[in-house]
Amino acid sequence: MKNILFEEYARRGFLRDLLHNNITSVKDIWNLQKQLNINTQPNTAVAITVDNYHSITRNKSEIQKQNLRLRVLKSIEEASVKFDAMAINMEEDLYAVLFYMESSEIEPVEKAVSIGKYLQEYVETKTGVSVTVGIGRRYKDVLDLHLSYKDALLACHHKFFIGKSQVIHIENIVPFFEGLELFSIEVESQLSVKILSCDKDGAFEILDELLGDALEGKFINPIIMKTRLIEIITTIVRVGLEAGVEQEKLAILSGRFVQEVLKSDTILDLRNQMREVIYGVIEEISQGRKHMNLQVFEEAIEYINDNFDKDITLEDVSGHVHISPYYFSHGFKKFTGMTFIEYLTKIRIKEAKKLLFTTDLNIGEIGKQVGYGDPNYFGRVFKNMEGMPPSKFKVSKKIHI
């Protein structure tokens, strides 16, 4: 029993080394095959992936996951017997099948696809699990078998665009497009604005624009696409931080969705995951604003009222109440109905009118007392607000009295 078990583990290690190009001598391959009682000289590789593996096992225990993997492997092994093929588990949700195809085969692609369909249908019938099969090219030299496996993996990756439960031959696919012109900084900035304003529908429209070419059949390399979208998630998280969302909440949210994006099986899965990221951050921002104590803006107004005679800026006030200038600007207008500059100007001109009415200070002195160091600028601002220069206002008040 021990010898049988040892031989099985050795056989799996040999096949993995063969597919990973860890054996570079034909003589070594032959010797190992002889020792392991392997009579087939494979020249074609097939890769089989479990569709939505991470989704269907998310809430499963390790034992349940292992049972699923073993069921899939067993069914692949059973199906492989028909073609005198060898099956092996490569990764958690990835398997390989190696078989020999005659060089005299007239239509090797069609033959390989028929084998792939048989494997797929057998596994899905036996296990109830959806799988995608990628098929590599046939190679003459056994040392090139790793190239066939590489082909098979690449073919599998195309389920990202064409859907799950597929049989895909490397010869039947369109090469991946490596550019990401549509993933522009400008569109990313527009997305940030929509999120900050809690415009969910607008943000979803921009997301669809980002993924537009991919959804319309332009096969952007999924790895590059996911990497770029993770960068965009980082931007979205930064927007959430600027809006006052707790850092810990955003860390948990982004950590979960980065993993989901990386493990997305198809472009539609990826879009749904990105939608959930956007929705989650918008919800956090919205809830934060609903529960934000209005004392923040009351404190800001009190600070402005006490310091309007100084050269204060929006950044000074937002820093005083400990929120980002961007969020303060939007929140302040919602709270007061005015922008920061409009409110500050209103307070200053109100005080200036009081001084014009109750004191004999000249126009320049009054301007300085309300925060305007330049008398001419003070005069222009006053006229814009009251429809007349401060000097005429002062005279008109005296006449009225």
Secondary structure, DSSP 4 states (H G I P E B T S, - for coil): -HHHHHHHHHHHHHHHHHHTT----HHHHHHHHHHTT------EEEEEEETTHHHHTTT--HHHHHHHHHHHHHHHHHHHGGGT-EEEEEETTEEEEEE---TT-S-HHHHHHHHHHHHHHHHHHHH---EEEEEPPP-SSGGGHHHHHHHHHHHHHTHHHH-SS-EEEGGGSPPPB---TTS-HHHHHHHHHHHHTT-HHHHHHHHHHHTHHHHTT--B-HHHHHHHHHHHHHHHHHHHHHTT--HHHHHHHHHHHHHHHHT--SHHHHHHHHHHHHHHHHHHHHHHHHHS-THHHHHHHHHHHHHTTS---HHHHHHHTTS-HHHHHHHHHHHHSS-HHHHHHHHHHHHHHHHHHH----HHHHHHHTT-S-HHHHHHHHHHHHSS-HHHHHHHHHHH-
